[in-house]
Amino acid sequence: MLKAAAKRPELSGPLFVEDITTMVLCKPKLLPLKSLTLEKLEKMHQAAQNTIRQQEMAEKDQQQITH
């Protein structure tokens, strides 16, 4: 039985395996339009603007009380 298998060309000789690299498509990664640092800076700026407005309103209230 071994001799019969050895006579078949597909079972005799060296075996070669070829690795073919193929492209694998995956979901695109969405990048944020604004970076996290820019968002933090905008929040800090908005908080500073709100603080300035509150201080101005407090000053106006004090001026109205004293007059």
All heavy atoms as TSV, in Angstrom:
chain	resi	resn	atom	element	x	y	z
A	1	MET	N	N	0.808	-1.175	0.000
A	1	MET	CA	C	0.000	0.000	0.000
A	1	MET	C	C	0.860	1.252	0.000
A	1	MET	O	O	0.522	2.227	-0.628
A	1	MET	CB	C	-0.930	-0.009	1.204
A	1	MET	CG	C	-1.896	1.122	1.219
A	1	MET	SD	S	-3.302	0.611	2.188
A	1	MET	CE	C	-4.191	2.083	2.184
A	2	LEU	N	N	1.967	1.245	0.654
A	2	LEU	CA	C	2.856	2.392	0.658
A	2	LEU	C	C	3.458	2.622	-0.724
A	2	LEU	O	O	3.657	3.748	-1.135
A	2	LEU	CB	C	3.965	2.213	1.694
A	2	LEU	CG	C	3.532	2.294	3.154
A	2	LEU	CD1	C	4.713	1.984	4.061
A	2	LEU	CD2	C	2.957	3.650	3.470
A	3	LYS	N	N	3.741	1.536	-1.432
A	3	LYS	CA	C	4.322	1.684	-2.764
A	3	LYS	C	C	3.328	2.334	-3.708
A	3	LYS	O	O	3.694	3.142	-4.540
A	3	LYS	CB	C	4.758	0.321	-3.303
A	3	LYS	CG	C	5.937	-0.266	-2.563
A	3	LYS	CD	C	6.328	-1.581	-3.151
A	3	LYS	CE	C	7.487	-2.178	-2.378
A	3	LYS	NZ	N	7.885	-3.469	-2.911
A	4	ALA	N	N	2.056	2.009	-3.575
A	4	ALA	CA	C	1.042	2.602	-4.442
A	4	ALA	C	C	0.920	4.100	-4.157
A	4	ALA	O	O	0.768	4.893	-5.069
A	4	ALA	CB	C	-0.294	1.916	-4.241
A	5	ALA	N	N	1.014	4.485	-2.897
A	5	ALA	CA	C	0.920	5.895	-2.550
A	5	ALA	C	C	2.139	6.658	-3.036
A	5	ALA	O	O	2.049	7.800	-3.443
A	5	ALA	CB	C	0.760	6.047	-1.050
A	6	ALA	N	N	3.303	6.021	-3.037
A	6	ALA	CA	C	4.519	6.678	-3.477
A	6	ALA	C	C	4.508	6.896	-4.982
A	6	ALA	O	O	5.143	7.799	-5.485
A	6	ALA	CB	C	5.728	5.866	-3.065
A	7	LYS	N	N	3.791	6.077	-5.716
A	7	LYS	CA	C	3.757	6.221	-7.160
A	7	LYS	C	C	2.858	7.378	-7.596
A	7	LYS	O	O	3.008	7.885	-8.695
A	7	LYS	CB	C	3.263	4.923	-7.804
A	7	LYS	CG	C	4.266	3.797	-7.707
A	7	LYS	CD	C	3.746	2.549	-8.373
A	7	LYS	CE	C	4.732	1.403	-8.213
A	7	LYS	NZ	N	4.216	0.177	-8.790
A	8	ARG	N	N	1.927	7.777	-6.756
A	8	ARG	CA	C	1.032	8.881	-7.122
A	8	ARG	C	C	1.805	10.203	-7.054
A	8	ARG	O	O	2.445	10.506	-6.048
A	8	ARG	CB	C	-0.167	8.921	-6.186
A	8	ARG	CG	C	-1.047	7.685	-6.354
A	8	ARG	CD	C	-2.147	7.582	-5.356
A	8	ARG	NE	N	-2.939	8.809	-5.243
A	8	ARG	CZ	C	-3.849	9.005	-4.306
A	8	ARG	NH1	N	-4.073	8.073	-3.403
A	8	ARG	NH2	N	-4.526	10.128	-4.270
A	9	PRO	N	N	1.802	11.007	-8.102
A	9	PRO	CA	C	2.622	12.225	-8.121
A	9	PRO	C	C	2.211	13.262	-7.081
A	9	PRO	O	O	3.050	13.999	-6.587
A	9	PRO	CB	C	2.427	12.771	-9.534
A	9	PRO	CG	C	1.318	12.014	-10.142
A	9	PRO	CD	C	1.087	10.794	-9.331
A	10	GLU	N	N	0.920	13.338	-6.737
A	10	GLU	CA	C	0.514	14.354	-5.778
A	10	GLU	C	C	0.945	14.032	-4.349
A	10	GLU	O	O	0.943	14.902	-3.494
A	10	GLU	CB	C	-1.006	14.588	-5.827
A	10	GLU	CG	C	-1.844	13.411	-5.360
A	10	GLU	CD	C	-2.259	12.497	-6.503
A	10	GLU	OE1	O	-1.774	12.675	-7.621
A	10	GLU	OE2	O	-3.078	11.610	-6.255
A	11	LEU	N	N	1.358	12.800	-4.075
A	11	LEU	CA	C	1.789	12.427	-2.730
A	11	LEU	C	C	3.303	12.289	-2.612
A	11	LEU	O	O	3.800	12.086	-1.532
A	11	LEU	CB	C	1.124	11.116	-2.307
A	11	LEU	CG	C	-0.398	11.169	-2.146
A	11	LEU	CD1	C	-0.925	9.787	-1.767
A	11	LEU	CD2	C	-0.810	12.184	-1.107
A	12	SER	N	N	4.017	12.398	-3.675
A	12	SER	CA	C	5.472	12.243	-3.592
A	12	SER	C	C	6.137	13.585	-3.877
A	12	SER	O	O	5.580	14.455	-4.534
A	12	SER	CB	C	5.939	11.209	-4.600
A	12	SER	OG	O	5.672	11.656	-5.908
A	13	GLY	N	N	7.330	13.760	-3.359
A	13	GLY	CA	C	8.088	14.974	-3.598
A	13	GLY	C	C	7.866	16.008	-2.508
A	13	GLY	O	O	7.046	15.838	-1.622
A	14	PRO	N	N	8.614	17.097	-2.592
A	14	PRO	CA	C	8.503	18.142	-1.557
A	14	PRO	C	C	7.175	18.897	-1.673
A	14	PRO	O	O	6.594	19.011	-2.744
A	14	PRO	CB	C	9.670	19.071	-1.837
A	14	PRO	CG	C	10.013	18.848	-3.271
A	14	PRO	CD	C	9.644	17.429	-3.586
A	15	LEU	N	N	6.751	19.407	-0.566
A	15	LEU	CA	C	5.501	20.147	-0.502
A	15	LEU	C	C	5.839	21.623	-0.288
A	15	LEU	O	O	6.596	21.977	0.609
A	15	LEU	CB	C	4.633	19.638	0.655
A	15	LEU	CG	C	3.329	20.377	0.896
A	15	LEU	CD1	C	2.406	20.193	-0.309
A	15	LEU	CD2	C	2.672	19.866	2.153
A	16	PHE	N	N	5.323	22.485	-1.133
A	16	PHE	CA	C	5.573	23.918	-1.026
A	16	PHE	C	C	4.267	24.627	-0.692
A	16	PHE	O	O	3.243	24.361	-1.303
A	16	PHE	CB	C	6.125	24.482	-2.347
A	16	PHE	CG	C	7.489	23.966	-2.675
A	16	PHE	CD1	C	7.648	22.934	-3.582
A	16	PHE	CD2	C	8.609	24.510	-2.079
A	16	PHE	CE1	C	8.901	22.461	-3.892
A	16	PHE	CE2	C	9.868	24.037	-2.389
A	16	PHE	CZ	C	10.013	23.003	-3.297
A	17	VAL	N	N	4.365	25.513	0.267
A	17	VAL	CA	C	3.209	26.315	0.643
A	17	VAL	C	C	3.580	27.775	0.410
A	17	VAL	O	O	4.621	28.240	0.855
A	17	VAL	CB	C	2.820	26.107	2.121
A	17	VAL	CG1	C	1.663	27.006	2.513
A	17	VAL	CG2	C	2.474	24.654	2.364
A	18	GLU	N	N	2.750	28.485	-0.316
A	18	GLU	CA	C	3.030	29.875	-0.625
A	18	GLU	C	C	2.110	30.773	0.203
A	18	GLU	O	O	0.891	30.619	0.174
A	18	GLU	CB	C	2.792	30.123	-2.110
A	18	GLU	CG	C	3.145	31.512	-2.557
A	18	GLU	CD	C	2.950	31.705	-4.050
A	18	GLU	OE1	O	2.849	30.711	-4.771
A	18	GLU	OE2	O	2.888	32.856	-4.466
A	19	ASP	N	N	2.722	31.674	0.955
A	19	ASP	CA	C	1.941	32.647	1.718
A	19	ASP	C	C	1.672	33.849	0.833
A	19	ASP	O	O	2.596	34.494	0.345
A	19	ASP	CB	C	2.702	33.100	2.967
A	19	ASP	CG	C	2.457	32.199	4.145
A	19	ASP	OD1	O	1.447	31.482	4.131
A	19	ASP	OD2	O	3.271	32.225	5.089
A	20	ILE	N	N	0.434	34.133	0.630
A	20	ILE	CA	C	0.060	35.293	-0.167
A	20	ILE	C	C	-0.598	36.293	0.769
A	20	ILE	O	O	-1.584	35.984	1.434
A	20	ILE	CB	C	-0.923	34.901	-1.299
A	20	ILE	CG1	C	-0.270	33.887	-2.218
A	20	ILE	CG2	C	-1.353	36.132	-2.065
A	20	ILE	CD1	C	-1.222	33.325	-3.258
A	21	THR	N	N	-0.024	37.483	0.833
A	21	THR	CA	C	-0.618	38.507	1.681
A	21	THR	C	C	-1.769	39.151	0.927
A	21	THR	O	O	-1.657	39.506	-0.240
A	21	THR	CB	C	0.419	39.578	2.066
A	21	THR	OG1	O	0.976	40.131	0.879
A	21	THR	CG2	C	1.536	38.969	2.895
A	22	THR	N	N	-2.869	39.251	1.615
A	22	THR	CA	C	-4.041	39.873	1.010
A	22	THR	C	C	-4.485	41.032	1.889
A	22	THR	O	O	-4.222	41.055	3.097
A	22	THR	CB	C	-5.206	38.876	0.880
A	22	THR	OG1	O	-5.525	38.371	2.171
A	22	THR	CG2	C	-4.847	37.722	-0.043
A	23	MET	N	N	-5.145	41.975	1.269
A	23	MET	CA	C	-5.664	43.113	2.027
A	23	MET	C	C	-6.942	42.697	2.743
A	23	MET	O	O	-7.790	42.026	2.165
A	23	MET	CB	C	-5.951	44.280	1.099
A	23	MET	CG	C	-4.704	44.916	0.566
A	23	MET	SD	S	-4.951	46.362	-0.514
A	23	MET	CE	C	-6.488	47.015	-0.075
A	24	VAL	N	N	-7.027	43.092	4.000
A	24	VAL	CA	C	-8.226	42.821	4.782
A	24	VAL	C	C	-8.889	44.161	5.061
A	24	VAL	O	O	-8.290	45.048	5.650
A	24	VAL	CB	C	-7.878	42.109	6.111
A	24	VAL	CG1	C	-9.117	41.900	6.948
A	24	VAL	CG2	C	-7.181	40.791	5.825
A	25	LEU	N	N	-10.103	44.306	4.613
A	25	LEU	CA	C	-10.811	45.557	4.828
A	25	LEU	C	C	-11.485	45.539	6.192
A	25	LEU	O	O	-12.096	44.554	6.579
A	25	LEU	CB	C	-11.851	45.768	3.726
A	25	LEU	CG	C	-11.297	45.852	2.305
A	25	LEU	CD1	C	-12.430	45.991	1.317
A	25	LEU	CD2	C	-10.334	47.006	2.164
A	26	CYS	N	N	-11.343	46.632	6.905
A	26	CYS	CA	C	-11.983	46.735	8.206
A	26	CYS	C	C	-12.728	48.058	8.276
A	26	CYS	O	O	-12.592	48.916	7.406
A	26	CYS	CB	C	-10.961	46.624	9.331
A	26	CYS	SG	S	-9.685	47.881	9.242
A	27	LYS	N	N	-13.497	48.240	9.323
A	27	LYS	CA	C	-14.283	49.454	9.478
A	27	LYS	C	C	-13.335	50.644	9.634
A	27	LYS	O	O	-12.335	50.558	10.339
A	27	LYS	CB	C	-15.175	49.368	10.711
A	27	LYS	CG	C	-16.277	48.365	10.585
A	27	LYS	CD	C	-17.142	48.382	11.826
A	27	LYS	CE	C	-18.254	47.373	11.740
A	27	LYS	NZ	N	-19.078	47.381	12.950
A	28	PRO	N	N	-13.648	51.756	8.996
A	28	PRO	CA	C	-12.792	52.938	9.173
A	28	PRO	C	C	-12.948	53.495	10.578
A	28	PRO	O	O	-14.028	53.450	11.164
A	28	PRO	CB	C	-13.324	53.924	8.130
A	28	PRO	CG	C	-14.714	53.493	7.875
A	28	PRO	CD	C	-14.747	52.003	8.087
A	29	LYS	N	N	-11.857	53.994	11.093
A	29	LYS	CA	C	-11.892	54.590	12.421
A	29	LYS	C	C	-12.161	56.078	12.244
A	29	LYS	O	O	-11.435	56.775	11.536
A	29	LYS	CB	C	-10.569	54.369	13.143
A	29	LYS	CG	C	-10.325	52.910	13.448
A	29	LYS	CD	C	-9.032	52.698	14.171
A	29	LYS	CE	C	-8.837	51.207	14.422
A	29	LYS	NZ	N	-7.575	50.946	15.094
A	30	LEU	N	N	-13.208	56.553	12.869
A	30	LEU	CA	C	-13.572	57.951	12.754
A	30	LEU	C	C	-12.728	58.775	13.717
A	30	LEU	O	O	-12.660	58.483	14.905
A	30	LEU	CB	C	-15.058	58.143	13.058
A	30	LEU	CG	C	-16.012	57.408	12.119
A	30	LEU	CD1	C	-17.452	57.630	12.578
A	30	LEU	CD2	C	-15.849	57.887	10.694
A	31	LEU	N	N	-12.095	59.786	13.184
A	31	LEU	CA	C	-11.301	60.672	14.011
A	31	LEU	C	C	-12.170	61.851	14.440
A	31	LEU	O	O	-12.982	62.342	13.657
A	31	LEU	CB	C	-10.097	61.179	13.227
A	31	LEU	CG	C	-9.103	60.120	12.782
A	31	LEU	CD1	C	-8.018	60.748	11.922
A	31	LEU	CD2	C	-8.473	59.453	13.981
A	32	PRO	N	N	-12.012	62.299	15.665
A	32	PRO	CA	C	-12.808	63.446	16.104
A	32	PRO	C	C	-12.394	64.696	15.327
A	32	PRO	O	O	-11.233	64.867	14.956
A	32	PRO	CB	C	-12.468	63.571	17.587
A	32	PRO	CG	C	-11.153	62.903	17.740
A	32	PRO	CD	C	-11.112	61.811	16.697
A	33	LEU	N	N	-13.358	65.563	15.060
A	33	LEU	CA	C	-13.049	66.800	14.353
A	33	LEU	C	C	-12.211	67.736	15.222
A	33	LEU	O	O	-11.397	68.496	14.718
A	33	LEU	CB	C	-14.343	67.494	13.928
A	33	LEU	CG	C	-15.183	66.726	12.912
A	33	LEU	CD1	C	-16.475	67.480	12.636
A	33	LEU	CD2	C	-14.416	66.509	11.627
A	34	LYS	N	N	-12.428	67.661	16.524
A	34	LYS	CA	C	-11.648	68.471	17.458
A	34	LYS	C	C	-10.856	67.538	18.358
A	34	LYS	O	O	-11.345	66.504	18.779
A	34	LYS	CB	C	-12.563	69.335	18.323
A	34	LYS	CG	C	-13.314	70.389	17.568
A	34	LYS	CD	C	-14.144	71.209	18.536
A	34	LYS	CE	C	-14.927	72.269	17.806
A	34	LYS	NZ	N	-15.748	73.041	18.757
A	35	SER	N	N	-9.653	67.935	18.647
A	35	SER	CA	C	-8.854	67.119	19.550
A	35	SER	C	C	-9.344	67.327	20.985
A	35	SER	O	O	-10.017	68.316	21.302
A	35	SER	CB	C	-7.376	67.497	19.445
A	35	SER	OG	O	-7.178	68.798	19.951
A	36	LEU	N	N	-9.009	66.410	21.836
A	36	LEU	CA	C	-9.420	66.514	23.236
A	36	LEU	C	C	-8.808	67.745	23.894
A	36	LEU	O	O	-9.452	68.406	24.714
A	36	LEU	CB	C	-9.007	65.253	24.002
A	36	LEU	CG	C	-9.729	63.965	23.599
A	36	LEU	CD1	C	-9.155	62.776	24.363
A	36	LEU	CD2	C	-11.211	64.091	23.892
A	37	THR	N	N	-7.577	68.063	23.516
A	37	THR	CA	C	-6.919	69.229	24.093
A	37	THR	C	C	-7.646	70.505	23.698
A	37	THR	O	O	-7.858	71.393	24.523
A	37	THR	CB	C	-5.453	69.292	23.609
A	37	THR	OG1	O	-4.816	68.056	23.924
A	37	THR	CG2	C	-4.706	70.429	24.269
A	38	LEU	N	N	-8.050	70.596	22.432
A	38	LEU	CA	C	-8.773	71.777	21.977
A	38	LEU	C	C	-10.117	71.891	22.695
A	38	LEU	O	O	-10.517	72.993	23.099
A	38	LEU	CB	C	-8.987	71.717	20.469
A	38	LEU	CG	C	-9.709	72.900	19.836
A	38	LEU	CD1	C	-8.957	74.194	20.109
A	38	LEU	CD2	C	-9.892	72.675	18.352
A	39	GLU	N	N	-10.793	70.781	22.901
A	39	GLU	CA	C	-12.066	70.819	23.626
A	39	GLU	C	C	-11.857	71.282	25.066
A	39	GLU	O	O	-12.648	72.071	25.592
A	39	GLU	CB	C	-12.730	69.442	23.600
A	39	GLU	CG	C	-13.300	69.078	22.244
A	39	GLU	CD	C	-13.991	67.729	22.241
A	39	GLU	OE1	O	-14.186	67.143	23.320
A	39	GLU	OE2	O	-14.328	67.268	21.141
A	40	LYS	N	N	-10.791	70.819	25.708
A	40	LYS	CA	C	-10.514	71.246	27.079
A	40	LYS	C	C	-10.231	72.748	27.131
A	40	LYS	O	O	-10.700	73.443	28.038
A	40	LYS	CB	C	-9.323	70.471	27.650
A	40	LYS	CG	C	-9.644	69.033	27.987
A	40	LYS	CD	C	-8.416	68.334	28.544
A	40	LYS	CE	C	-8.696	66.877	28.830
A	40	LYS	NZ	N	-7.496	66.179	29.328
A	41	LEU	N	N	-9.454	73.231	26.156
A	41	LEU	CA	C	-9.153	74.662	26.125
A	41	LEU	C	C	-10.421	75.492	25.920
A	41	LEU	O	O	-10.588	76.537	26.539
A	41	LEU	CB	C	-8.142	74.965	25.012
A	41	LEU	CG	C	-6.703	74.539	25.273
A	41	LEU	CD1	C	-5.852	74.747	24.031
A	41	LEU	CD2	C	-6.124	75.324	26.433
A	42	GLU	N	N	-11.303	75.014	25.047
A	42	GLU	CA	C	-12.555	75.734	24.828
A	42	GLU	C	C	-13.418	75.752	26.089
A	42	GLU	O	O	-14.037	76.768	26.407
A	42	GLU	CB	C	-13.321	75.111	23.662
A	42	GLU	CG	C	-12.703	75.404	22.315
A	42	GLU	CD	C	-13.444	74.737	21.168
A	42	GLU	OE1	O	-14.269	73.834	21.421
A	42	GLU	OE2	O	-13.193	75.124	20.016
A	43	LYS	N	N	-13.454	74.637	26.810
A	43	LYS	CA	C	-14.225	74.596	28.058
A	43	LYS	C	C	-13.632	75.552	29.090
A	43	LYS	O	O	-14.362	76.242	29.808
A	43	LYS	CB	C	-14.254	73.175	28.623
A	43	LYS	CG	C	-15.171	72.245	27.854
A	43	LYS	CD	C	-15.155	70.853	28.438
A	43	LYS	CE	C	-16.024	69.904	27.628
A	43	LYS	NZ	N	-15.984	68.538	28.153
A	44	MET	N	N	-12.292	75.582	29.177
A	44	MET	CA	C	-11.636	76.490	30.119
A	44	MET	C	C	-11.936	77.947	29.744
A	44	MET	O	O	-12.208	78.777	30.617
A	44	MET	CB	C	-10.127	76.244	30.136
A	44	MET	CG	C	-9.719	74.941	30.803
A	44	MET	SD	S	-7.968	74.567	30.628
A	44	MET	CE	C	-7.202	76.000	31.314
A	45	HIS	N	N	-11.907	78.251	28.460
A	45	HIS	CA	C	-12.190	79.606	27.996
A	45	HIS	C	C	-13.639	79.991	28.315
A	45	HIS	O	O	-13.900	81.102	28.783
A	45	HIS	CB	C	-11.919	79.699	26.496
A	45	HIS	CG	C	-12.170	81.046	25.917
A	45	HIS	ND1	N	-11.334	82.111	26.162
A	45	HIS	CD2	C	-13.158	81.512	25.115
A	45	HIS	CE1	C	-11.805	83.176	25.543
A	45	HIS	NE2	N	-12.913	82.835	24.895
A	46	GLN	N	N	-14.552	79.066	28.079
A	46	GLN	CA	C	-15.963	79.327	28.365
A	46	GLN	C	C	-16.177	79.546	29.859
A	46	GLN	O	O	-16.921	80.442	30.270
A	46	GLN	CB	C	-16.823	78.151	27.870
A	46	GLN	CG	C	-18.308	78.386	27.988
A	46	GLN	CD	C	-18.789	79.482	27.060
A	46	GLN	OE1	O	-18.249	79.698	25.992
A	46	GLN	NE2	N	-19.815	80.182	27.482
A	47	ALA	N	N	-15.503	78.737	30.691
A	47	ALA	CA	C	-15.624	78.892	32.141
A	47	ALA	C	C	-15.073	80.251	32.578
A	47	ALA	O	O	-15.665	80.923	33.437
A	47	ALA	CB	C	-14.887	77.764	32.858
A	48	ALA	N	N	-13.963	80.678	31.972
A	48	ALA	CA	C	-13.389	81.981	32.310
A	48	ALA	C	C	-14.337	83.104	31.898
A	48	ALA	O	O	-14.523	84.079	32.643
A	48	ALA	CB	C	-12.030	82.150	31.637
A	49	GLN	N	N	-14.947	82.987	30.735
A	49	GLN	CA	C	-15.903	84.000	30.281
A	49	GLN	C	C	-17.102	84.082	31.232
A	49	GLN	O	O	-17.571	85.170	31.562
A	49	GLN	CB	C	-16.386	83.684	28.856
A	49	GLN	CG	C	-15.326	83.856	27.793
A	49	GLN	CD	C	-14.924	85.308	27.613
A	49	GLN	OE1	O	-15.717	86.209	27.807
A	49	GLN	NE2	N	-13.661	85.518	27.261
A	50	ASN	N	N	-17.589	82.925	31.670
A	50	ASN	CA	C	-18.715	82.909	32.611
A	50	ASN	C	C	-18.342	83.561	33.934
A	50	ASN	O	O	-19.137	84.305	34.520
A	50	ASN	CB	C	-19.195	81.473	32.850
A	50	ASN	CG	C	-19.881	80.892	31.632
A	50	ASN	OD1	O	-20.344	81.620	30.752
A	50	ASN	ND2	N	-19.943	79.570	31.569
A	51	THR	N	N	-17.125	83.313	34.407
A	51	THR	CA	C	-16.666	83.917	35.655
A	51	THR	C	C	-16.591	85.429	35.519
A	51	THR	O	O	-17.014	86.173	36.417
A	51	THR	CB	C	-15.282	83.351	36.045
A	51	THR	OG1	O	-15.376	81.928	36.139
A	51	THR	CG2	C	-14.806	83.911	37.368
A	52	ILE	N	N	-16.075	85.906	34.391
A	52	ILE	CA	C	-15.975	87.356	34.159
A	52	ILE	C	C	-17.367	87.986	34.130
A	52	ILE	O	O	-17.599	89.041	34.730
A	52	ILE	CB	C	-15.209	87.629	32.850
A	52	ILE	CG1	C	-13.734	87.258	33.019
A	52	ILE	CG2	C	-15.345	89.088	32.428
A	52	ILE	CD1	C	-12.930	87.289	31.735
A	53	ARG	N	N	-18.322	87.329	33.460
A	53	ARG	CA	C	-19.694	87.849	33.396
A	53	ARG	C	C	-20.318	87.926	34.799
A	53	ARG	O	O	-20.997	88.898	35.138
A	53	ARG	CB	C	-20.561	86.966	32.498
A	53	ARG	CG	C	-20.291	87.171	31.038
A	53	ARG	CD	C	-21.336	86.444	30.185
A	53	ARG	NE	N	-20.835	86.305	28.836
A	53	ARG	CZ	C	-20.660	85.168	28.201
A	53	ARG	NH1	N	-20.968	84.021	28.777
A	53	ARG	NH2	N	-20.191	85.133	26.965
A	54	GLN	N	N	-20.074	86.884	35.592
A	54	GLN	CA	C	-20.628	86.876	36.953
A	54	GLN	C	C	-20.029	88.004	37.790
A	54	GLN	O	O	-20.737	88.670	38.562
A	54	GLN	CB	C	-20.369	85.529	37.622
A	54	GLN	CG	C	-21.217	84.406	37.055
A	54	GLN	CD	C	-20.859	83.052	37.657
A	54	GLN	OE1	O	-19.926	82.942	38.450
A	54	GLN	NE2	N	-21.587	82.018	37.253
A	55	GLN	N	N	-18.734	88.240	37.645
A	55	GLN	CA	C	-18.096	89.320	38.391
A	55	GLN	C	C	-18.634	90.677	37.946
A	55	GLN	O	O	-18.866	91.561	38.769
A	55	GLN	CB	C	-16.577	89.264	38.207
A	55	GLN	CG	C	-15.927	88.099	38.920
A	55	GLN	CD	C	-14.431	88.002	38.638
A	55	GLN	OE1	O	-13.901	88.712	37.787
A	55	GLN	NE2	N	-13.753	87.102	39.344
A	56	GLU	N	N	-18.837	90.854	36.637
A	56	GLU	CA	C	-19.375	92.122	36.142
A	56	GLU	C	C	-20.796	92.349	36.658
A	56	GLU	O	O	-21.161	93.462	37.038
A	56	GLU	CB	C	-19.357	92.150	34.610
A	56	GLU	CG	C	-17.964	92.270	34.027
A	56	GLU	CD	C	-17.952	92.156	32.502
A	56	GLU	OE1	O	-18.992	91.796	31.908
A	56	GLU	OE2	O	-16.891	92.425	31.914
A	57	MET	N	N	-21.601	91.284	36.671
A	57	MET	CA	C	-22.973	91.414	37.182
A	57	MET	C	C	-22.956	91.753	38.670
A	57	MET	O	O	-23.754	92.569	39.146
A	57	MET	CB	C	-23.753	90.116	36.946
A	57	MET	CG	C	-24.008	89.800	35.491
A	57	MET	SD	S	-25.036	91.018	34.682
A	57	MET	CE	C	-26.602	90.626	35.417
A	58	ALA	N	N	-22.044	91.158	39.427
A	58	ALA	CA	C	-21.941	91.437	40.860
A	58	ALA	C	C	-21.536	92.890	41.082
A	58	ALA	O	O	-22.061	93.564	41.981
A	58	ALA	CB	C	-20.936	90.490	41.512
A	59	GLU	N	N	-20.619	93.408	40.261
A	59	GLU	CA	C	-20.197	94.808	40.384
A	59	GLU	C	C	-21.352	95.751	40.064
A	59	GLU	O	O	-21.543	96.766	40.749
A	59	GLU	CB	C	-19.013	95.090	39.463
A	59	GLU	CG	C	-17.714	94.465	39.932
A	59	GLU	CD	C	-16.566	94.677	38.945
A	59	GLU	OE1	O	-16.760	95.416	37.945
A	59	GLU	OE2	O	-15.490	94.116	39.171
A	60	LYS	N	N	-22.132	95.435	39.037
A	60	LYS	CA	C	-23.281	96.269	38.680
A	60	LYS	C	C	-24.310	96.273	39.803
A	60	LYS	O	O	-24.886	97.307	40.134
A	60	LYS	CB	C	-23.935	95.777	37.381
A	60	LYS	CG	C	-23.142	96.098	36.147
A	60	LYS	CD	C	-23.867	95.603	34.904
A	60	LYS	CE	C	-23.045	95.846	33.661
A	60	LYS	NZ	N	-23.700	95.347	32.436
A	61	ASP	N	N	-24.531	95.117	40.407
A	61	ASP	CA	C	-25.481	95.022	41.519
A	61	ASP	C	C	-25.015	95.865	42.699
A	61	ASP	O	O	-25.807	96.544	43.353
A	61	ASP	CB	C	-25.678	93.568	41.946
A	61	ASP	CG	C	-26.448	92.746	40.918
A	61	ASP	OD1	O	-27.122	93.360	40.047
A	61	ASP	OD2	O	-26.371	91.497	40.986
A	62	GLN	N	N	-23.715	95.835	42.998
A	62	GLN	CA	C	-23.187	96.615	44.112
A	62	GLN	C	C	-23.301	98.103	43.825
A	62	GLN	O	O	-23.604	98.908	44.709
A	62	GLN	CB	C	-21.724	96.252	44.381
A	62	GLN	CG	C	-21.555	94.947	45.125
A	62	GLN	CD	C	-20.094	94.659	45.452
A	62	GLN	OE1	O	-19.203	95.333	44.947
A	62	GLN	NE2	N	-19.862	93.651	46.293
A	63	GLN	N	N	-23.067	98.507	42.566
A	63	GLN	CA	C	-23.172	99.919	42.213
A	63	GLN	C	C	-24.608	100.394	42.335
A	63	GLN	O	O	-24.879	101.501	42.758
A	63	GLN	CB	C	-22.652	100.154	40.790
A	63	GLN	CG	C	-21.151	100.051	40.666
A	63	GLN	CD	C	-20.679	100.226	39.216
A	63	GLN	OE1	O	-21.484	100.379	38.310
A	63	GLN	NE2	N	-19.370	100.187	39.035
A	64	GLN	N	N	-25.571	99.547	41.967
A	64	GLN	CA	C	-26.978	99.923	42.065
A	64	GLN	C	C	-27.414	100.038	43.520
A	64	GLN	O	O	-28.224	100.880	43.890
A	64	GLN	CB	C	-27.853	98.915	41.322
A	64	GLN	CG	C	-27.741	98.994	39.821
A	64	GLN	CD	C	-28.571	97.937	39.120
A	64	GLN	OE1	O	-29.196	97.095	39.760
A	64	GLN	NE2	N	-28.604	97.994	37.798
A	65	ILE	N	N	-26.865	99.191	44.380
A	65	ILE	CA	C	-27.217	99.215	45.793
A	65	ILE	C	C	-26.658	100.486	46.451
A	65	ILE	O	O	-27.335	101.122	47.250
A	65	ILE	CB	C	-26.697	97.949	46.522
A	65	ILE	CG1	C	-27.462	96.717	46.005
A	65	ILE	CG2	C	-26.838	98.083	48.024
A	65	ILE	CD1	C	-26.914	95.409	46.505
A	66	THR	N	N	-25.450	100.869	46.113
A	66	THR	CA	C	-24.822	102.032	46.748
A	66	THR	C	C	-25.389	103.342	46.225
A	66	THR	O	O	-25.330	104.358	46.901
A	66	THR	CB	C	-23.298	102.028	46.533
A	66	THR	OG1	O	-23.005	101.984	45.143
A	66	THR	CG2	C	-22.667	100.849	47.241
A	67	HIS	N	N	-25.977	103.394	45.056
A	67	HIS	CA	C	-26.524	104.649	44.499
A	67	HIS	C	C	-27.923	104.793	44.852
A	67	HIS	O	O	-28.823	104.678	45.227
A	67	HIS	CB	C	-26.366	104.698	42.972
A	67	HIS	CG	C	-24.953	104.830	42.529
A	67	HIS	ND1	N	-24.193	105.931	42.803
A	67	HIS	CD2	C	-24.147	104.015	41.834
A	67	HIS	CE1	C	-22.999	105.790	42.279
A	67	HIS	NE2	N	-22.947	104.605	41.676
